[in-house]
Amino acid sequence: MKKRAKTYTISAVAEQFELHPQTLRLYEREGLLKPSRSEGNTRLYTDTDLERLEIILSLTRDLGVNLAGVEIILNMREKMDGMQREFERFFDYLQSHVEEFSHFTESPPPEAGALVPINRINRAVSARRRTAGGRSTR
């Protein structure tokens, strides 16, 4: 049997956060909150919804961000969370395949040869710097 998450009605949430229920309805209309609905169409807020509401209230009350700004910030947070998960999956992949990639850290053998030997590049850059040092940059 699947355990249901604890939910809260609009009146309970409004009282807990000292808000008017119309404010919660406004946040829903603006797409900032997405409470689920009961069979009787009553709004049901989860703990995740309450965490999101806390962020919204912190942005509006404490930082003076308007609702359009709140929407942008929340969207950016979701994208950053997704990027973080993607980075963690990539990092896990690299860790699980570290032996396959270990040969990339070894120096290439001399017989592999480079198109332009590193020593020639370093000497050419040094020579250009010496000749440019005496000239005017205008």
PyMOL commands that set and color helices and strands:
alter all, ss='L'
color gray80, all
select helices_A, chain A and resi 10-16+21-29+47-62+67-96+98-105+110-112+118-133
alter helices_A, ss='H'
color red, helices_A
select strands_A, chain A and resi 7-8+36-37+43-46
alter strands_A, ss='S'
color yellow, strands_A
deselect
rebuild
show_as cartoon
